[in-house]
Amino acid sequence: MKVLVSIILRQLIFAVWLLAMWVLYCTPACTHPIEHLIAAPVAVLIPAAVIMRRLCSDPRFMRWLDEQRQ
């Protein structure tokens, strides 16, 4: 179950990153595409990593994962 959750979370992170790229490149809001191309992964992946670390260190979440395995 842990593997499935990690795969789903990776796909969600990638989907959010793709959405950020679409907003940056396909809307008139983009004035500096190179800076956005560099900044978007940092702006999306770092907060996602922080959230995942907090979530995985929470004993309630780990108990919930254990319950889902059974």
N, C-alpha and C positions, 0 to 999 in steps of 0.2 A: 504494500500500500504506500509505503514511503516513496518508492520509486515512481509510482504513478503520480503522487502529489508533486514530487519534484519536477517531473516532466510537464505536468499541467502548468505549474508556476513558471517554468522556463518559457513555455509557449505564450503565456499571458504577458510576461515581460517583453518578449520579442514582439508581440502584437502591439503593445503600448509604444514600443520604440518605433515600429513601422507607422503607427498613427501619428506620432510626433514628427517623423520625417515627412509624412504626407502634408501635415499642417504647415510645416516649415517651407516645403517646396511648392506646394500646389495652391497656396493662398497668397494674396497680395501682401500679407504681413512679412514675408521674407524679403529683407533688403540686403543681408549679408549671408549668402548661403554657405560659404566656407566656414565661417565662425559657427553657424548653426550645426553644420555637419559634425564639427568637432565637439560642440557643447551638448548636443542632444543625448548621446549615449551616457555622458557623465550625469546629465540632469535626470535621466530616467533610471539608470542602473544603480547609482549610489543610494538613492532613497529606497529603491526596491531591495537592495542588499541589507540595508539597515532594518527595514520592516521584517524581512525574512529572518534575520538573526534574532530579533526580539521575539518574533512569533515562535521560532523553534526552541528558544530558551524558556518559554513559558510552560510550566508543568501542566496547566490545564489543556493546552493545545496538544502536548505530548500524550496525555491521557486520552484525549479525544481520538488521536491517531491510533493509539493502541486499541481502543474500542472499535474503530472502523476496520481494523485488521481481522477481528474475530467474526 
